[in-house]
Amino acid sequence: MWGRRLLWFVGIWAASILALGVVAMILRAVLKGV
């Protein structure tokens, strides 16, 4: 049970970091375009 909860936490954490990285890359590309 604890393992599954930990897996959920790690998955959400990794997904949020990945999303932030993608947003940062897009913002950087937009700023370079302007």
C-alpha positions as CSV (number, residue, x, y, z in Angstrom):
1,M,0.0,0.0,0.0
2,W,2.8,2.4,0.9
3,G,4.7,1.4,-2.2
4,R,1.8,2.3,-4.4
5,R,1.3,5.7,-2.7
6,L,5.0,6.4,-3.0
7,L,4.8,5.5,-6.7
8,W,1.9,7.9,-7.2
9,F,3.8,10.7,-5.5
10,V,6.9,10.1,-7.6
11,G,4.9,9.9,-10.8
12,I,3.1,13.2,-10.1
13,W,6.3,14.9,-9.1
14,A,8.1,13.7,-12.2
15,A,5.2,14.8,-14.4
16,S,5.0,18.2,-12.9
17,I,8.8,18.7,-13.4
18,L,8.5,17.5,-17.0
19,A,5.5,19.9,-17.6
20,L,7.5,22.8,-16.1
21,G,10.5,22.0,-18.4
22,V,8.3,21.9,-21.5
23,V,6.6,25.2,-20.5
24,A,10.1,26.8,-19.9
25,M,11.3,25.6,-23.3
26,I,8.2,27.0,-25.1
27,L,8.6,30.3,-23.3
28,R,12.3,30.5,-24.2
29,A,11.5,29.8,-27.8
30,V,8.7,32.4,-27.9
31,L,11.0,35.0,-26.3
32,K,13.8,34.2,-28.8
33,G,11.2,34.6,-31.6
34,V,10.3,38.0,-30.3
